[in-house]
C-alpha cells in the first residue's frame, strides 16, 4: 500500500507516521500493493482526529475517529475500516474488477453480520428548486435536516449540502 500521511494543526512525527503505517498493515491483506491510502491527522481543541481514505479502482473506503489520544484514535479507525470491509465484502467482490481487492483474505468474523441487501423503507419525492448554496443551507437548517438536495442556480446541476460533525457544512457536486 502507498501511504500519504499529512497533518492538520499538528506536526506528524516519525513515530506517529510509523505507528499509522504499522497499524494499517493489518489491512494490506485486503488490497493490492499499489492501493493509495490518505491519512490526515489533526487536532481540534482537545480532540485528536484521524481521517483515513482508501482509494481503489474508483471506489473509496473512508473512516474518521476522534479521541483524547492520537494513538487510541489510530487503533479505533483501523477497527472501523476493517469492520466496513468485512461487512460489505460481498458487494465489494461484485463491484470490483479482478485483482482490485484481495477477496481470499477475508476471515469469517461472526461478530459482524454481513449485509446481504439494503432495505429502502421510505421513498420521498420533492421538487428540486434552483437556489444558491447559502439558501440551500438555510432551507436545510429550517427543516432540521442533516442534508439537503437542490439545483445549484450557479451551475444548473443537482448538488447536496450537508452538516458536518464539526458544525461546518459540506457541498457535494457531481463530477462527470
Secondary structure, DSSP 8 states (H G I E B T S, - for coil): -EEEEEEESS---HHHHHHHHHHHGGGGGGB-TT-EEEEEEEEETTEEEEEEEEEETTEEEEEEEEESSHHHHHHHHHHHHHHHHHHTHHHHHHHS-TTSB-GGG----TTS-----------------EE-HHHHHHHHHHHT-SEEEEEETTT-SEEEEEE-TTS-EEEEE---
